Structures are given as structure tokens and as C-alpha cells.
Amino acid sequence: MRARLNDAGWEVLDGPSGSELRSLRAQSPSGVPTAPRRVTLLTVVHGWKPDAERWLLSVFTHCKADFEALVVDNSGDVGIASWLDGRAAERLRVIRLDPPLGFGAAGIEAAAGEVCVLFDQSVELKGDAITPLLTELDDPSVAIAGPFGVRARGTLKEFDESAGPDVDAVEGYCMAFRRADALAAGGFDPKFRFYRIADIEFSFRLRDRGGRAVVVPDLLVVKHEHRLWEATEPAERDRLSRRNLYRFLDRWRDRTDLMAGETQPPQ
């Protein structure tokens, strides 16, 4: 029974007062159909309105492609909800999650773009960072691309930053992929309630279908302070990170064939 509920998008939570169901997936936004776009620029907002506003402004300032900005409001904050309601624009859509679902609710199903570029809300575009990513994905051998990549350190238990160009995984600060590929791979694992390792697991899902993960050097993006990391107590960060790593290893520990090679230090 639990397996059938899980397949249908629900998780059973057992507590002292009994069991309850929690959704594992973001619901698609209702309303009129959205016009197809070349690319969806996507971020999941967990709070910290100034960071979200900085990302949104940089997207509308610098993106040269036919795009939409899709914000998944995972904050549970009425202030952020009100702020987003006041930012209505032709190329901006918002999905509001109530209750919040965690990092796995990335909104890929709702995207109107042929390509999705998922950003952490701490990232700021400083120029046209989208065109180089789209150009990289014109190569059918590339499944996922971004400015920050990692390679495994001997085994799949530890990863180091790598300048690539070929890497084991692309970090979730900025990752570009074809929407159709992501849907065929099942999207992000909804069991990842915390963001750590979720990007690596998603990269492996895409690469398992035959594609490469590549680093695009000198992309015009800047990483600012990662608020969710800083706001989480160190002991809790470690606990959640370990749980995600164990989940990743349960599925991928034997897939050393997906390792790109020796680690190269970032430049």
C-alpha cells in the first residue's frame, strides 16, 4: 500500500497521533496554458526576499533568449507570497507550495521552456549566461551543463570541485538541461527534503540515459551567500546531508561507470 501511495506522489508520515499523507510533488499551476519558450529560468525560493529579488532582476536584465522566469515559492512566507503577487509580468510565473515540499519540488513539469536552467536563489547573473548554456546543449551528447561541476574522489562517497570540462555532476547553483530529458529521468528525487546531494543525484539520473555532464567555463554568474546553508544548524546540516548521501548511494554506489575520471582542481 505504501509503495502504491509513493508511486502516486504521496508519502506516509507516522506520528504519535497516527499516520498522515504528505505530497511529494509540486502541483502544476492552474490557469490559461503558457506559451512555449526556448528556455525556462527556474528557482526555488525558500525565503530571503532580497536574494530572490536580486536573482529575478538579474534574469530580466541579462537574458537574451526567449525565456520565462518560473519561481517556485517554497517559503511558506506570506510576505514573500505578497511580494511575488506584486511582481506580475508576462514572462514571470509563480508556483506556490503549501505546505513546502523541500528541494525536490523543482517545478520542471510546469516549465514552458524546451530547456530548463535551474538556479539557486543565491546566484546572480552578471551578463548573458544563458546563451552559452543553450549552445552547450545543442550538442546532443551533453545531458547537463553549468559553471560549477564536481568529480568523485575515488569512490562515490565524496566529491571535489572540478574545472572539467567533463564532470560527474553539475552543482545546483546553476544547471541547464532539456526538460524532456528531465521528465524522462523522473525529475528530482522528491525524497530529498534538503538540497545537499540532490543535484548530484539528478545529474546521475540524466547521465544514466547516455549523456555527459560538462562545465561551461567563465559563465557570467556570481554565487552569493547561501542562506539556507547558513541558517541551518551545523548538526542538522550534517544529519540531513548524510541522509541524502545514503539515499544517493543506495541507488548509485555501484555505478562507477558514470565517473568521468581523475579530479581536476578548479581554476
Phi and psi in degrees as GROMACS dihedral restraints (atoms count N, CA, C in turn):
[ dihedral_restraints ]
;  ai    aj    ak    al  type     phi  dphi    fc
    3     4     5     6     1   -62.5    20    10
    4     5     6     7     1   -38.2    20    10
    6     7     8     9     1   -64.1    20    10
    7     8     9    10     1   -40.2    20    10
    9    10    11    12     1   -66.1    20    10
   10    11    12    13     1   -40.2    20    10
   12    13    14    15     1   -64.7    20    10
   13    14    15    16     1   -39.7    20    10
   15    16    17    18     1   -63.1    20    10
   16    17    18    19     1   -43.1    20    10
   18    19    20    21     1   -62.4    20    10
   19    20    21    22     1   -30.0    20    10
   21    22    23    24     1   -85.3    20    10
   22    23    24    25     1    -0.1    20    10
   24    25    26    27     1    99.1    20    10
   25    26    27    28     1    19.7    20    10
   27    28    29    30     1  -126.5    20    10
   28    29    30    31     1   145.2    20    10
   30    31    32    33     1  -115.2    20    10
   31    32    33    34     1   136.9    20    10
   33    34    35    36     1   -90.6    20    10
   34    35    36    37     1   121.9    20    10
   36    37    38    39     1  -106.8    20    10
   37    38    39    40     1   121.0    20    10
   39    40    41    42     1   -95.6    20    10
   40    41    42    43     1   132.0    20    10
   42    43    44    45     1  -139.8    20    10
   43    44    45    46     1   177.1    20    10
   45    46    47    48     1   -62.3    20    10
   46    47    48    49     1   -25.2    20    10
   48    49    50    51     1   -96.9    20    10
   49    50    51    52     1     4.7    20    10
   51    52    53    54     1   126.0    20    10
   52    53    54    55     1  -166.7    20    10
   54    55    56    57     1  -105.5    20    10
   55    56    57    58     1   148.9    20    10
   57    58    59    60     1  -140.7    20    10
   58    59    60    61     1   161.3    20    10
   60    61    62    63     1   -99.6    20    10
   61    62    63    64     1   139.7    20    10
   63    64    65    66     1  -127.6    20    10
   64    65    66    67     1   132.5    20    10
   66    67    68    69     1   -66.9    20    10
   67    68    69    70     1   141.3    20    10
   69    70    71    72     1  -100.3    20    10
   70    71    72    73     1    -7.8    20    10
   72    73    74    75     1  -129.7    20    10
   73    74    75    76     1   149.2    20    10
   75    76    77    78     1   -73.9    20    10
   76    77    78    79     1   141.5    20    10
   78    79    80    81     1   -84.1    20    10
   79    80    81    82     1   140.5    20    10
   81    82    83    84     1   -67.6    20    10
   82    83    84    85     1   142.6    20    10
   84    85    86    87     1   -66.5    20    10
   85    86    87    88     1   143.7    20    10
   87    88    89    90     1   -87.8    20    10
   88    89    90    91     1   173.6    20    10
   90    91    92    93     1   116.1    20    10
   91    92    93    94     1  -167.7    20    10
   93    94    95    96     1   -68.6    20    10
   94    95    96    97     1   150.6    20    10
   96    97    98    99     1   -59.8    20    10
   97    98    99   100     1   145.6    20    10
   99   100   101   102     1   -91.3    20    10
  100   101   102   103     1   141.3    20    10
  102   103   104   105     1   -65.0    20    10
  103   104   105   106     1   138.0    20    10
  105   106   107   108     1   -59.5    20    10
  106   107   108   109     1   144.6    20    10
  108   109   110   111     1  -128.1    20    10
  109   110   111   112     1   159.9    20    10
  111   112   113   114     1   -67.6    20    10
  112   113   114   115     1   -37.8    20    10
  114   115   116   117     1  -149.5    20    10
  115   116   117   118     1   141.2    20    10
  117   118   119   120     1  -105.7    20    10
  118   119   120   121     1   124.7    20    10
  120   121   122   123     1   -98.3    20    10
  121   122   123   124     1   116.7    20    10
  123   124   125   126     1  -121.8    20    10
  124   125   126   127     1   136.1    20    10
  126   127   128   129     1  -141.3    20    10
  127   128   129   130     1   151.0    20    10
  129   130   131   132     1  -107.4    20    10
  130   131   132   133     1   118.1    20    10
  132   133   134   135     1   -95.9    20    10
  133   134   135   136     1   120.5    20    10
  135   136   137   138     1  -103.6    20    10
  136   137   138   139     1     3.0    20    10
  138   139   140   141     1   141.4    20    10
  139   140   141   142     1  -163.8    20    10
  141   142   143   144     1    57.4    20    10
  142   143   144   145     1    69.6    20    10
  144   145   146   147     1   -53.3    20    10
  145   146   147   148     1   -41.7    20    10
  147   148   149   150     1   -57.5    20    10
  148   149   150   151     1   -36.8    20    10
  150   151   152   153     1   -66.5    20    10
  151   152   153   154     1   -43.7    20    10
  153   154   155   156     1   -64.2    20    10
  154   155   156   157     1   -39.9    20    10
  156   157   158   159     1   -66.9    20    10
  157   158   159   160     1   -39.5    20    10
  159   160   161   162     1   -61.9    20    10
  160   161   162   163     1   -44.1    20    10
  162   163   164   165     1   -61.8    20    10
  163   164   165   166     1   -46.9    20    10
  165   166   167   168     1   -62.9    20    10
  166   167   168   169     1   -43.7    20    10
  168   169   170   171     1   -62.6    20    10
  169   170   171   172     1   -41.3    20    10
  171   172   173   174     1   -67.4    20    10
  172   173   174   175     1   -35.1    20    10
  174   175   176   177     1   -64.2    20    10
  175   176   177   178     1   -50.0    20    10
  177   178   179   180     1   -69.9    20    10
  178   179   180   181     1   -23.8    20    10
  180   181   182   183     1   -79.0    20    10
  181   182   183   184     1   -38.8    20    10
  183   184   185   186     1  -111.5    20    10
  184   185   186   187     1   -18.2    20    10
  186   187   188   189     1   -73.1    20    10
  187   188   189   190     1   126.9    20    10
  189   190   191   192     1  -100.7    20    10
  190   191   192   193     1   -12.9    20    10
  192   193   194   195     1   -84.4    20    10
  193   194   195   196     1   170.9    20    10
  195   196   197   198     1   -74.4    20    10
  196   197   198   199     1   105.8    20    10
  198   199   200   201     1  -131.6    20    10
  199   200   201   202     1   164.0    20    10
  201   202   203   204     1  -128.6    20    10
  202   203   204   205     1   150.0    20    10
  204   205   206   207     1  -102.9    20    10
  205   206   207   208     1   125.1    20    10
  207   208   209   210     1  -118.9    20    10
  208   209   210   211     1   115.5    20    10
  210   211   212   213     1  -106.0    20    10
  211   212   213   214     1   121.3    20    10
  213   214   215   216     1   -94.6    20    10
  214   215   216   217     1   108.8    20    10
  216   217   218   219     1   -84.3    20    10
  217   218   219   220     1   100.3    20    10
  219   220   221   222     1  -109.1    20    10
  220   221   222   223     1    20.1    20    10
  222   223   224   225     1   -85.4    20    10
  223   224   225   226     1   -29.3    20    10
  225   226   227   228     1    65.6    20    10
  226   227   228   229     1    20.8    20    10
  228   229   230   231     1  -107.5    20    10
  229   230   231   232     1   118.6    20    10
  231   232   233   234     1   -66.1    20    10
  232   233   234   235     1   -28.0    20    10
  234   235   236   237     1   -66.0    20    10
  235   236   237   238     1   -43.2    20    10
  237   238   239   240     1   -68.6    20    10
  238   239   240   241     1   -38.8    20    10
  240   241   242   243     1   -59.3    20    10
  241   242   243   244     1   -44.5    20    10
  243   244   245   246     1   -65.1    20    10
  244   245   246   247     1   -41.6    20    10
  246   247   248   249     1   -61.1    20    10
  247   248   249   250     1   -44.3    20    10
  249   250   251   252     1   -66.0    20    10
  250   251   252   253     1   -37.6    20    10
  252   253   254   255     1   -59.8    20    10
  253   254   255   256     1   -31.8    20    10
  255   256   257   258     1   -84.5    20    10
  256   257   258   259     1     0.0    20    10
  258   259   260   261     1  -107.2    20    10
  259   260   261   262     1    27.7    20    10
  261   262   263   264     1   -56.5    20    10
  262   263   264   265     1   133.8    20    10
  264   265   266   267     1  -154.8    20    10
  265   266   267   268     1   158.8    20    10
  267   268   269   270     1   -59.6    20    10
  268   269   270   271     1   -38.1    20    10
  270   271   272   273     1  -101.1    20    10
  271   272   273   274     1    14.5    20    10
  273   274   275   276     1  -118.7    20    10
  274   275   276   277     1   127.9    20    10
  276   277   278   279     1  -127.7    20    10
  277   278   279   280     1   153.5    20    10
  279   280   281   282     1  -129.5    20    10
  280   281   282   283     1   134.6    20    10
  282   283   284   285     1  -112.1    20    10
  283   284   285   286     1   124.3    20    10
  285   286   287   288     1  -106.2    20    10
  286   287   288   289     1   125.3    20    10
  288   289   290   291     1  -100.6    20    10
  289   290   291   292     1   123.5    20    10
  291   292   293   294     1  -141.6    20    10
  292   293   294   295     1   105.0    20    10
  294   295   296   297     1   -80.8    20    10
  295   296   297   298     1   166.5    20    10
  297   298   299   300     1   -56.9    20    10
  298   299   300   301     1   148.1    20    10
  300   301   302   303     1  -112.7    20    10
  301   302   303   304     1   -10.6    20    10
  303   304   305   306     1    97.2    20    10
  304   305   306   307     1  -179.8    20    10
  306   307   308   309     1   -64.2    20    10
  307   308   309   310     1   -30.4    20    10
  309   310   311   312     1   -63.4    20    10
  310   311   312   313     1   -16.3    20    10
  312   313   314   315     1   -84.2    20    10
  313   314   315   316     1    71.1    20    10
  315   316   317   318     1   -88.3    20    10
  316   317   318   319     1    -5.2    20    10
  318   319   320   321     1    75.5    20    10
  319   320   321   322     1    18.2    20    10
  321   322   323   324     1   -63.7    20    10
  322   323   324   325     1   -38.7    20    10
  324   325   326   327     1   -59.4    20    10
  325   326   327   328     1   -34.5    20    10
  327   328   329   330     1   -82.9    20    10
  328   329   330   331     1   -10.1    20    10
  330   331   332   333     1   -65.7    20    10
  331   332   333   334     1   142.4    20    10
  333   334   335   336     1   -97.6    20    10
  334   335   336   337     1    -7.6    20    10
  336   337   338   339     1   -85.7    20    10
  337   338   339   340     1   148.2    20    10
  339   340   341   342     1   -64.5    20    10
  340   341   342   343     1   -35.9    20    10
  342   343   344   345     1  -115.8    20    10
  343   344   345   346     1   143.0    20    10
  345   346   347   348     1  -111.8    20    10
  346   347   348   349     1   137.5    20    10
  348   349   350   351     1  -119.2    20    10
  349   350   351   352     1   111.0    20    10
  351   352   353   354     1   -93.1    20    10
  352   353   354   355     1   127.2    20    10
  354   355   356   357     1  -116.3    20    10
  355   356   357   358     1   145.8    20    10
  357   358   359   360     1   -74.4    20    10
  358   359   360   361     1   146.1    20    10
  360   361   362   363     1   -69.5    20    10
  361   362   363   364     1    -9.6    20    10
  363   364   365   366     1   -79.8    20    10
  364   365   366   367     1    -7.9    20    10
  366   367   368   369     1   -89.4    20    10
  367   368   369   370     1   143.8    20    10
  369   370   371   372     1  -126.9    20    10
  370   371   372   373     1   131.6    20    10
  372   373   374   375     1   -78.1    20    10
  373   374   375   376     1   136.3    20    10
  375   376   377   378     1  -113.5    20    10
  376   377   378   379     1     4.6    20    10
  378   379   380   381     1   178.2    20    10
  379   380   381   382     1  -165.7    20    10
  381   382   383   384     1   -76.8    20    10
  382   383   384   385     1    87.3    20    10
  384   385   386   387     1   -86.4    20    10
  385   386   387   388     1   -11.3    20    10
  387   388   389   390     1   -83.7    20    10
  388   389   390   391     1   -41.7    20    10
  390   391   392   393     1   -56.4    20    10
  391   392   393   394     1   -45.9    20    10
  393   394   395   396     1   -61.4    20    10
  394   395   396   397     1   -33.8    20    10
  396   397   398   399     1   -68.9    20    10
  397   398   399   400     1   -42.3    20    10
  399   400   401   402     1   -63.6    20    10
  400   401   402   403     1   -39.5    20    10
  402   403   404   405     1   -62.7    20    10
  403   404   405   406     1   -41.1    20    10
  405   406   407   408     1   -62.4    20    10
  406   407   408   409     1   -39.5    20    10
  408   409   410   411     1   -77.8    20    10
  409   410   411   412     1    -7.7    20    10
  411   412   413   414     1   -66.0    20    10
  412   413   414   415     1   -20.7    20    10
  414   415   416   417     1   -79.9    20    10
  415   416   417   418     1   114.2    20    10
  417   418   419   420     1   -64.8    20    10
  418   419   420   421     1   -15.1    20    10
  420   421   422   423     1   -79.5    20    10
  421   422   423   424     1   -12.1    20    10
  423   424   425   426     1   -95.0    20    10
  424   425   426   427     1   125.4    20    10
  426   427   428   429     1   -97.8    20    10
  427   428   429   430     1   -32.0    20    10
  429   430   431   432     1  -153.8    20    10
  430   431   432   433     1   141.7    20    10
  432   433   434   435     1  -143.8    20    10
  433   434   435   436     1   152.8    20    10
  435   436   437   438     1  -178.0    20    10
  436   437   438   439     1   174.8    20    10
  438   439   440   441     1   -81.0    20    10
  439   440   441   442     1   -16.3    20    10
  441   442   443   444     1  -126.9    20    10
  442   443   444   445     1   119.1    20    10
  444   445   446   447     1  -127.2    20    10
  445   446   447   448     1   165.5    20    10
  447   448   449   450     1  -136.1    20    10
  448   449   450   451     1   153.4    20    10
  450   451   452   453     1  -127.6    20    10
  451   452   453   454     1   148.4    20    10
  453   454   455   456     1   -68.0    20    10
  454   455   456   457     1   146.5    20    10
  456   457   458   459     1   -97.3    20    10
  457   458   459   460     1    76.6    20    10
  459   460   461   462     1    84.0    20    10
  460   461   462   463     1   -53.2    20    10
  462   463   464   465     1  -123.6    20    10
  463   464   465   466     1   176.5    20    10
  465   466   467   468     1   -86.5    20    10
  466   467   468   469     1    15.7    20    10
  468   469   470   471     1   -88.8    20    10
  469   470   471   472     1   -20.6    20    10
  471   472   473   474     1  -140.2    20    10
  472   473   474   475     1   146.0    20    10
  474   475   476   477     1  -132.5    20    10
  475   476   477   478     1   145.9    20    10
  477   478   479   480     1  -120.8    20    10
  478   479   480   481     1   153.2    20    10
  480   481   482   483     1   -59.3    20    10
  481   482   483   484     1   145.9    20    10
  483   484   485   486     1  -143.8    20    10
  484   485   486   487     1   141.2    20    10
  486   487   488   489     1   -79.8    20    10
  487   488   489   490     1    -8.4    20    10
  489   490   491   492     1    73.9    20    10
  490   491   492   493     1  -145.1    20    10
  492   493   494   495     1   -72.0    20    10
  493   494   495   496     1   -32.4    20    10
  495   496   497   498     1   -86.5    20    10
  496   497   498   499     1   133.4    20    10
  498   499   500   501     1  -134.4    20    10
  499   500   501   502     1   170.1    20    10
  501   502   503   504     1   -78.0    20    10
  502   503   504   505     1   -34.5    20    10
  504   505   506   507     1  -155.5    20    10
  505   506   507   508     1   155.8    20    10
  507   508   509   510     1  -104.8    20    10
  508   509   510   511     1   134.7    20    10
  510   511   512   513     1   -74.7    20    10
  511   512   513   514     1   150.1    20    10
  513   514   515   516     1   -74.8    20    10
  514   515   516   517     1     1.7    20    10
  516   517   518   519     1   -58.8    20    10
  517   518   519   520     1   -39.0    20    10
  519   520   521   522     1  -160.5    20    10
  520   521   522   523     1   112.1    20    10
  522   523   524   525     1  -139.0    20    10
  523   524   525   526     1   131.6    20    10
  525   526   527   528     1  -112.7    20    10
  526   527   528   529     1   137.8    20    10
  528   529   530   531     1  -158.4    20    10
  529   530   531   532     1   160.5    20    10
  531   532   533   534     1   -77.5    20    10
  532   533   534   535     1   133.6    20    10
  534   535   536   537     1   -59.3    20    10
  535   536   537   538     1   -42.1    20    10
  537   538   539   540     1   -61.6    20    10
  538   539   540   541     1   -38.8    20    10
  540   541   542   543     1   -64.4    20    10
  541   542   543   544     1   -42.2    20    10
  543   544   545   546     1   -64.0    20    10
  544   545   546   547     1   -42.0    20    10
  546   547   548   549     1   -66.8    20    10
  547   548   549   550     1   -40.0    20    10
  549   550   551   552     1   -64.3    20    10
  550   551   552   553     1   -30.0    20    10
  552   553   554   555     1   -85.6    20    10
  553   554   555   556     1    -4.0    20    10
  555   556   557   558     1    92.7    20    10
  556   557   558   559     1     6.4    20    10
  558   559   560   561     1    67.7    20    10
  559   560   561   562     1  -161.3    20    10
  561   562   563   564     1   -73.9    20    10
  562   563   564   565     1   146.6    20    10
  564   565   566   567     1   -66.1    20    10
  565   566   567   568     1   116.2    20    10
  567   568   569   570     1   -68.5    20    10
  568   569   570   571     1   -10.9    20    10
  570   571   572   573     1   -76.6    20    10
  571   572   573   574     1   -10.8    20    10
  573   574   575   576     1   -81.9    20    10
  574   575   576   577     1    93.3    20    10
  576   577   578   579     1   -77.7    20    10
  577   578   579   580     1   -23.1    20    10
  579   580   581   582     1  -111.9    20    10
  580   581   582   583     1   152.6    20    10
  582   583   584   585     1   -76.3    20    10
  583   584   585   586     1   -23.9    20    10
  585   586   587   588     1   -60.8    20    10
  586   587   588   589     1   133.9    20    10
  588   589   590   591     1    76.7    20    10
  589   590   591   592     1   -17.8    20    10
  591   592   593   594     1   -60.7    20    10
  592   593   594   595     1   -35.8    20    10
  594   595   596   597     1   -69.7    20    10
  595   596   597   598     1   -37.2    20    10
  597   598   599   600     1   -67.6    20    10
  598   599   600   601     1   -44.0    20    10
  600   601   602   603     1   -61.6    20    10
  601   602   603   604     1   -41.5    20    10
  603   604   605   606     1   -65.3    20    10
  604   605   606   607     1   -40.4    20    10
  606   607   608   609     1   -59.5    20    10
  607   608   609   610     1   -41.5    20    10
  609   610   611   612     1   -66.3    20    10
  610   611   612   613     1   -36.7    20    10
  612   613   614   615     1   -59.3    20    10
  613   614   615   616     1   -44.8    20    10
  615   616   617   618     1   -68.7    20    10
  616   617   618   619     1   -42.3    20    10
  618   619   620   621     1   -71.5    20    10
  619   620   621   622     1   -25.8    20    10
  621   622   623   624     1   -63.2    20    10
  622   623   624   625     1   -19.9    20    10
  624   625   626   627     1   -90.5    20    10
  625   626   627   628     1     5.9    20    10
  627   628   629   630     1   111.6    20    10
  628   629   630   631     1     8.7    20    10
  630   631   632   633     1  -107.6    20    10
  631   632   633   634     1   170.1    20    10
  633   634   635   636     1  -101.4    20    10
  634   635   636   637     1   155.5    20    10
  636   637   638   639     1  -108.1    20    10
  637   638   639   640     1   127.7    20    10
  639   640   641   642     1  -132.0    20    10
  640   641   642   643     1   148.6    20    10
  642   643   644   645     1   -93.0    20    10
  643   644   645   646     1   131.7    20    10
  645   646   647   648     1   -99.9    20    10
  646   647   648   649     1   109.5    20    10
  648   649   650   651     1   -74.2    20    10
  649   650   651   652     1   155.6    20    10
  651   652   653   654     1    58.6    20    10
  652   653   654   655     1    30.7    20    10
  654   655   656   657     1   -69.7    20    10
  655   656   657   658     1   142.3    20    10
  657   658   659   660     1   -83.6    20    10
  658   659   660   661     1    67.8    20    10
  660   661   662   663     1  -134.0    20    10
  661   662   663   664     1   154.6    20    10
  663   664   665   666     1  -128.8    20    10
  664   665   666   667     1   134.8    20    10
  666   667   668   669     1   -92.6    20    10
  667   668   669   670     1   124.1    20    10
  669   670   671   672     1   -99.3    20    10
  670   671   672   673     1  -175.2    20    10
  672   673   674   675     1   -56.1    20    10
  673   674   675   676     1   134.5    20    10
  675   676   677   678     1   -88.0    20    10
  676   677   678   679     1    98.5    20    10
  678   679   680   681     1   -64.4    20    10
  679   680   681   682     1   -39.2    20    10
  681   682   683   684     1   -64.2    20    10
  682   683   684   685     1   -39.7    20    10
  684   685   686   687     1   -63.5    20    10
  685   686   687   688     1   -47.7    20    10
  687   688   689   690     1   -68.1    20    10
  688   689   690   691     1   -29.6    20    10
  690   691   692   693     1   -83.6    20    10
  691   692   693   694     1   -10.3    20    10
  693   694   695   696     1   -95.6    20    10
  694   695   696   697     1   131.2    20    10
  696   697   698   699     1   -57.6    20    10
  697   698   699   700     1   139.1    20    10
  699   700   701   702     1   -51.3    20    10
  700   701   702   703     1   -43.3    20    10
  702   703   704   705     1   -64.3    20    10
  703   704   705   706     1   -38.6    20    10
  705   706   707   708     1   -70.4    20    10
  706   707   708   709     1   -39.4    20    10
  708   709   710   711     1   -56.7    20    10
  709   710   711   712     1   -46.5    20    10
  711   712   713   714     1   -64.1    20    10
  712   713   714   715     1   -41.7    20    10
  714   715   716   717     1   -63.7    20    10
  715   716   717   718     1   -47.3    20    10
  717   718   719   720     1   -67.6    20    10
  718   719   720   721     1   -38.1    20    10
  720   721   722   723     1   -64.9    20    10
  721   722   723   724     1   -43.5    20    10
  723   724   725   726     1   -63.0    20    10
  724   725   726   727     1   -41.5    20    10
  726   727   728   729     1   -61.2    20    10
  727   728   729   730     1   -42.7    20    10
  729   730   731   732     1   -66.6    20    10
  730   731   732   733     1   -39.8    20    10
  732   733   734   735     1   -62.0    20    10
  733   734   735   736     1   -43.1    20    10
  735   736   737   738     1   -62.7    20    10
  736   737   738   739     1   -38.5    20    10
  738   739   740   741     1   -65.6    20    10
  739   740   741   742     1   -41.3    20    10
  741   742   743   744     1   -60.1    20    10
  742   743   744   745     1   -46.8    20    10
  744   745   746   747     1   -67.5    20    10
  745   746   747   748     1   -31.8    20    10
  747   748   749   750     1   -55.3    20    10
  748   749   750   751     1   -34.7    20    10
  750   751   752   753     1   -96.3    20    10
  751   752   753   754     1   -33.9    20    10
  753   754   755   756     1  -118.2    20    10
  754   755   756   757     1     0.9    20    10
  756   757   758   759     1   -57.7    20    10
  757   758   759   760     1   -29.1    20    10
  759   760   761   762     1   -95.1    20    10
  760   761   762   763     1     1.8    20    10
  762   763   764   765     1   -93.6    20    10
  763   764   765   766     1    54.9    20    10
  765   766   767   768     1   -67.2    20    10
  766   767   768   769     1   -13.8    20    10
  768   769   770   771     1   -65.9    20    10
  769   770   771   772     1   -16.7    20    10
  771   772   773   774     1   -90.5    20    10
  772   773   774   775     1     0.9    20    10
  774   775   776   777     1   -77.4    20    10
  775   776   777   778     1   132.7    20    10
  777   778   779   780     1   -77.8    20    10
  778   779   780   781     1   -24.6    20    10
  780   781   782   783     1   142.1    20    10
  781   782   783   784     1  -159.2    20    10
  783   784   785   786     1   -67.8    20    10
  784   785   786   787     1   143.6    20    10
  786   787   788   789     1   -69.5    20    10
  787   788   789   790     1   134.9    20    10
  789   790   791   792     1  -111.0    20    10
  790   791   792   793     1   134.4    20    10
  792   793   794   795     1   -68.5    20    10
  793   794   795   796     1   147.4    20    10
  795   796   797   798     1   -65.0    20    10
  796   797   798   799     1   149.3    20    10
